[in-house]
């Protein structure tokens, strides 16, 4: 596993948050009314979770000297994979009719909870890391 670097985490956080705002705006103005209400709600959920976990990545930067680098690096990877799997699959599922990828539904469906599991595992790893004794 690579070592934790707060500059890289900050860059990821900024990119993910910028994209969350853009995708949220696109959902509100670009696809609303073009997809069914459930798909539109799923798009909003994806943007919301992407935003929350982008902010969580910023929080990891603030914790750089308070938690072990291995813990922070592991949590960063889990949050990034969670965003990709959970949010990414929800975006694609919400826009599947517009994109013509209805046949992907069976493959994308199981990816969403896998991404959620990565989020939960990341938060659990952060919790466990908070209880680890730090050398002073």
Rosetta silent file (secondary structure, phi, psi, omega in degrees, C-alpha in Angstrom):
SEQUENCE: XXXXXXXXXXXXXXXXXXXXXXXXXXXXXXXXXXXXXXXXXXXXXXXXXXXXXXXXXXXXXXXXXXXXXXXXXXXXXXXXXXXXXXXXXXXXXXXXXXXXXXXXXXXXXXXXXXXXXXXXXXXXXXXXXXXXXXXX
SCORE:     score description
SCORE:     0.000 S_00000001
   1 L     0.000  139.047  179.340    0.000    0.000    0.000 S_00000001
   2 L   -70.856  159.456  179.224    1.275    3.448   -0.834 S_00000001
   3 L   -75.158  155.866 -179.418    2.022    5.871    1.962 S_00000001
   4 L   -74.776  133.791  176.577   -0.553    8.459    2.911 S_00000001
   5 L  -131.909  117.794 -176.751   -0.057   11.881    1.359 S_00000001
   6 H   -65.823  -30.738  179.223   -2.323   14.700    2.428 S_00000001
   7 H   -63.283  -40.788  179.306   -1.641   16.680   -0.781 S_00000001
   8 H   -67.302  -41.134  179.011   -2.999   13.815   -2.868 S_00000001
   9 H   -64.294  -41.516  177.964   -6.015   13.456   -0.588 S_00000001
  10 H   -61.482  -42.254  178.568   -6.676   17.192   -0.828 S_00000001
  11 H   -63.634  -44.424  177.233   -6.517   17.007   -4.630 S_00000001
  12 H   -60.958  -45.211 -178.617   -8.916   14.045   -4.682 S_00000001
  13 H   -59.958  -46.612 -178.998  -11.282   15.841   -2.309 S_00000001
  14 H   -62.209  -43.925 -179.806  -11.309   19.001   -4.426 S_00000001
  15 H   -64.739  -43.727 -178.842  -11.928   17.069   -7.658 S_00000001
  16 H   -67.026  -40.494  178.553  -14.678   14.942   -6.126 S_00000001
  17 H   -68.274  -40.827  177.018  -16.410   17.935   -4.549 S_00000001
  18 H   -60.230  -45.015  179.596  -16.198   19.941   -7.780 S_00000001
  19 H   -66.858  -36.077  178.682  -17.691   17.002   -9.673 S_00000001
  20 H   -63.097  -41.790  178.134  -20.393   16.518   -7.021 S_00000001
  21 H   -64.973  -45.485 -179.683  -21.535   20.112   -7.454 S_00000001
  22 H   -63.244  -45.177 -179.388  -21.499   19.798  -11.254 S_00000001
  23 H   -69.384  -35.264  175.677  -23.342   16.461  -11.242 S_00000001
  24 H   -63.197  -43.629  177.946  -25.828   17.743   -8.662 S_00000001
  25 H   -65.367  -40.726  177.898  -26.574   20.770  -10.834 S_00000001
  26 H   -62.527  -39.660  178.041  -26.858   18.566  -13.910 S_00000001
  27 H   -63.527  -40.175 -178.189  -29.314   16.368  -12.047 S_00000001
  28 H   -73.331  -33.827 -173.064  -31.402   19.346  -11.008 S_00000001
  29 H  -114.806  -22.878 -174.051  -31.398   21.074  -14.397 S_00000001
  30 H   -98.862  -36.287 -176.783  -30.341   18.555  -17.012 S_00000001
  31 H  -113.117  -12.638  179.204  -32.142   15.301  -16.327 S_00000001
  32 L   -59.356  129.997 -177.718  -35.063   16.324  -14.139 S_00000001
  33 L    88.238  -13.869  178.747  -38.201   15.596  -16.101 S_00000001
  34 L  -101.495  -11.813  177.081  -36.298   13.375  -18.533 S_00000001
  35 L  -126.822  163.737 -179.871  -36.113   10.403  -16.167 S_00000001
  36 L   -69.583  160.753 -176.023  -38.703    8.900  -13.855 S_00000001
  37 H   -56.526  -36.957  179.286  -38.966   10.321  -10.298 S_00000001
  38 H   -66.218  -40.984  178.399  -37.181    7.336   -8.721 S_00000001
  39 H   -65.013  -40.405  178.799  -34.235    7.676  -11.096 S_00000001
  40 H   -64.626  -39.827  177.149  -34.050   11.410  -10.386 S_00000001
  41 H   -65.107  -39.976  177.535  -34.092   10.711   -6.638 S_00000001
  42 H   -62.294  -38.694  177.208  -31.304    8.144   -7.092 S_00000001
  43 H   -60.614  -45.305  178.772  -29.245   10.763   -8.937 S_00000001
  44 H   -62.283  -39.246  177.508  -29.699   13.131   -5.986 S_00000001
  45 H   -62.689  -42.243  178.866  -28.666   10.404   -3.546 S_00000001
  46 H   -61.567  -46.311 -179.580  -25.508    9.768   -5.561 S_00000001
  47 H   -64.041  -39.460 -179.707  -24.595   13.466   -5.593 S_00000001
  48 H   -64.358  -48.144 -179.922  -25.315   13.764   -1.865 S_00000001
  49 H   -67.325  -34.379  176.163  -23.140   10.783   -0.891 S_00000001
  50 H   -63.539  -42.334 -179.784  -20.397   11.955   -3.230 S_00000001
  51 H   -65.941  -46.548  179.603  -20.451   15.341   -1.539 S_00000001
  52 H   -56.638  -44.870 -175.181  -20.460   13.871    1.976 S_00000001
  53 H   -80.658  -20.616  168.652  -17.491   11.643    1.223 S_00000001
  54 H   -66.277  -42.429  175.554  -15.612   14.412   -0.566 S_00000001
  55 H   -65.088  -36.238  177.564  -15.920   16.383    2.672 S_00000001
  56 H   -62.866  -37.261  176.157  -14.800   13.295    4.568 S_00000001
  57 H   -63.067  -38.294  174.738  -11.653   13.235    2.434 S_00000001
  58 H   -61.483  -38.488  177.576  -11.007   16.833    3.481 S_00000001
  59 H   -62.258  -34.996  177.766  -11.391   15.658    7.066 S_00000001
  60 H   -62.759  -35.954  178.041   -8.686   13.054    6.489 S_00000001
  61 H   -62.037  -40.877 -179.394   -6.306   15.859    5.534 S_00000001
  62 H   -68.450  -22.310 -177.916   -7.041   17.540    8.868 S_00000001
  63 L   -93.031    5.910 -172.407   -6.296   14.275   10.704 S_00000001
  64 L   -49.168  -45.189 -176.992   -2.875   13.790    9.107 S_00000001
  65 L   -95.045    6.082 -176.802   -0.860   14.154   12.318 S_00000001
  66 L  -108.418  -18.752 -179.559   -3.469   12.613   14.587 S_00000001
  67 L  -130.791  155.771  179.274   -3.884    9.129   13.089 S_00000001
  68 L   -59.302  142.786 -179.763   -1.458    6.604   11.611 S_00000001
  69 H   -58.764  -36.069  179.002   -0.673    7.139    7.929 S_00000001
  70 H   -62.092  -41.570  179.098   -1.673    3.534    7.169 S_00000001
  71 H   -64.258  -48.381 -178.340   -5.141    4.100    8.595 S_00000001
  72 H   -62.722  -41.234  178.223   -5.622    7.344    6.683 S_00000001
  73 H   -63.965  -41.489  178.966   -4.383    5.805    3.436 S_00000001
  74 H   -64.743  -45.016  179.666   -6.679    2.798    3.848 S_00000001
  75 H   -63.765  -41.704  178.367   -9.688    4.994    4.615 S_00000001
  76 H   -58.051  -47.422  179.697   -8.899    7.219    1.615 S_00000001
  77 H   -60.448  -44.728  179.955   -8.853    4.199   -0.696 S_00000001
  78 H   -63.520  -41.957  178.745  -12.125    2.886    0.730 S_00000001
  79 H   -65.191  -42.273  179.342  -13.849    6.261    0.378 S_00000001
  80 H   -64.600  -43.517  177.623  -12.620    6.682   -3.210 S_00000001
  81 H   -67.336  -35.848  176.472  -13.726    3.177   -4.182 S_00000001
  82 H   -62.772  -43.167  177.537  -17.021    3.739   -2.377 S_00000001
  83 H   -61.615  -46.442 -179.556  -17.628    6.917   -4.370 S_00000001
  84 H   -60.659  -50.104 -175.331  -16.787    5.131   -7.598 S_00000001
  85 H   -75.368  -52.348 -175.618  -18.945    2.085   -6.882 S_00000001
  86 H   -69.729  -59.178 -175.847  -21.862    3.541   -4.914 S_00000001
  87 H   -68.787  -44.992 -179.457  -22.234    6.943   -6.539 S_00000001
  88 H   -58.398  -44.697 -179.977  -21.027    5.878   -9.961 S_00000001
  89 H   -68.021  -36.938  177.106  -23.455    2.982  -10.202 S_00000001
  90 H   -65.429  -41.691  176.583  -26.349    5.157   -8.992 S_00000001
  91 H   -58.559  -48.099 -178.603  -25.549    7.832  -11.600 S_00000001
  92 H   -65.596  -41.002  178.083  -25.466    5.202  -14.341 S_00000001
  93 H   -64.443  -39.557 -179.181  -28.630    3.491  -13.110 S_00000001
  94 H   -66.831  -34.519 -175.976  -30.459    6.811  -12.906 S_00000001
  95 L  -102.012   11.364 -173.065  -29.437    7.776  -16.446 S_00000001
  96 H   -59.245  -36.732  178.965  -29.634    4.307  -18.017 S_00000001
  97 H   -69.295  -39.691  178.519  -32.637    5.173  -20.207 S_00000001
  98 H   -67.230  -35.568 -177.679  -30.990    8.380  -21.434 S_00000001
  99 H   -88.032  -10.918 -178.126  -27.711    6.571  -22.087 S_00000001
 100 L    71.495   33.428 -178.120  -29.315    3.485  -23.628 S_00000001
 101 L  -117.677   38.751  179.702  -27.668    1.142  -21.134 S_00000001
 102 H   -57.493  -31.452 -178.755  -30.761   -0.582  -19.745 S_00000001
 103 H   -68.478  -13.981 -179.866  -29.008   -3.931  -20.204 S_00000001
 104 H   -81.173  -10.350 -173.027  -26.397   -2.873  -17.622 S_00000001
 105 H   -54.114  -45.390 -178.662  -28.959   -2.834  -14.805 S_00000001
 106 H   -63.523  -33.343  179.288  -28.267   -6.402  -13.688 S_00000001
 107 H   -79.781  -38.935 -176.711  -24.521   -5.731  -13.518 S_00000001
 108 H   -75.573  -32.774 -177.150  -24.763   -2.284  -11.886 S_00000001
 109 H   -51.119  -49.328 -179.705  -27.355   -3.240   -9.259 S_00000001
 110 H   -71.634  -17.670 -178.596  -24.961   -5.283   -7.080 S_00000001
 111 H   -72.534  -32.589 -178.305  -22.211   -2.665   -7.343 S_00000001
 112 H   -59.005  -53.254  179.002  -24.219   -0.063   -5.417 S_00000001
 113 H   -66.544  -27.238  175.333  -24.328   -1.974   -2.102 S_00000001
 114 H   -62.839  -42.671  176.551  -20.682   -2.959   -2.555 S_00000001
 115 H   -63.510  -39.787  176.313  -19.844    0.747   -2.646 S_00000001
 116 H   -62.084  -39.379  176.996  -21.965    1.292    0.460 S_00000001
 117 H   -63.585  -35.857  176.779  -20.039   -1.471    2.192 S_00000001
 118 H   -66.295  -39.777  175.292  -16.797    0.307    1.308 S_00000001
 119 H   -60.165  -48.484 -178.313  -18.127    3.506    2.895 S_00000001
 120 H   -61.460  -44.023  179.436  -19.113    1.617    6.051 S_00000001
 121 H   -63.809  -39.618  177.427  -15.745   -0.152    6.193 S_00000001
 122 H   -61.601  -45.375  178.323  -13.931    3.159    5.724 S_00000001
 123 H   -66.217  -36.317  176.731  -15.830    4.755    8.601 S_00000001
 124 H   -65.205  -40.258  177.308  -15.193    1.642   10.711 S_00000001
 125 H   -64.571  -37.762  176.699  -11.476    1.801    9.963 S_00000001
 126 H   -65.347  -41.181  176.608  -11.480    5.457   10.964 S_00000001
 127 H   -61.424  -47.740  179.230  -13.261    4.552   14.198 S_00000001
 128 H   -62.504  -40.519  178.983  -10.745    1.798   14.946 S_00000001
 129 H   -63.846  -31.225  179.259   -7.870    4.137   14.105 S_00000001
 130 H   -65.727  -25.565 -179.225   -9.221    6.703   16.560 S_00000001
 131 L   -94.931   -3.436  177.396   -8.735    4.194   19.376 S_00000001
 132 L   -74.565  142.375  178.962   -5.187    3.224   18.393 S_00000001
 133 L   -75.197  129.834  179.827   -2.500    4.527   20.655 S_00000001
 134 L   -97.469  136.482  174.029   -0.351    7.132   18.968 S_00000001
 135 L   -68.590  139.618 -179.023    3.362    7.471   19.675 S_00000001
 136 L  -101.408    0.000    0.000    4.083   10.901   21.151 S_00000001
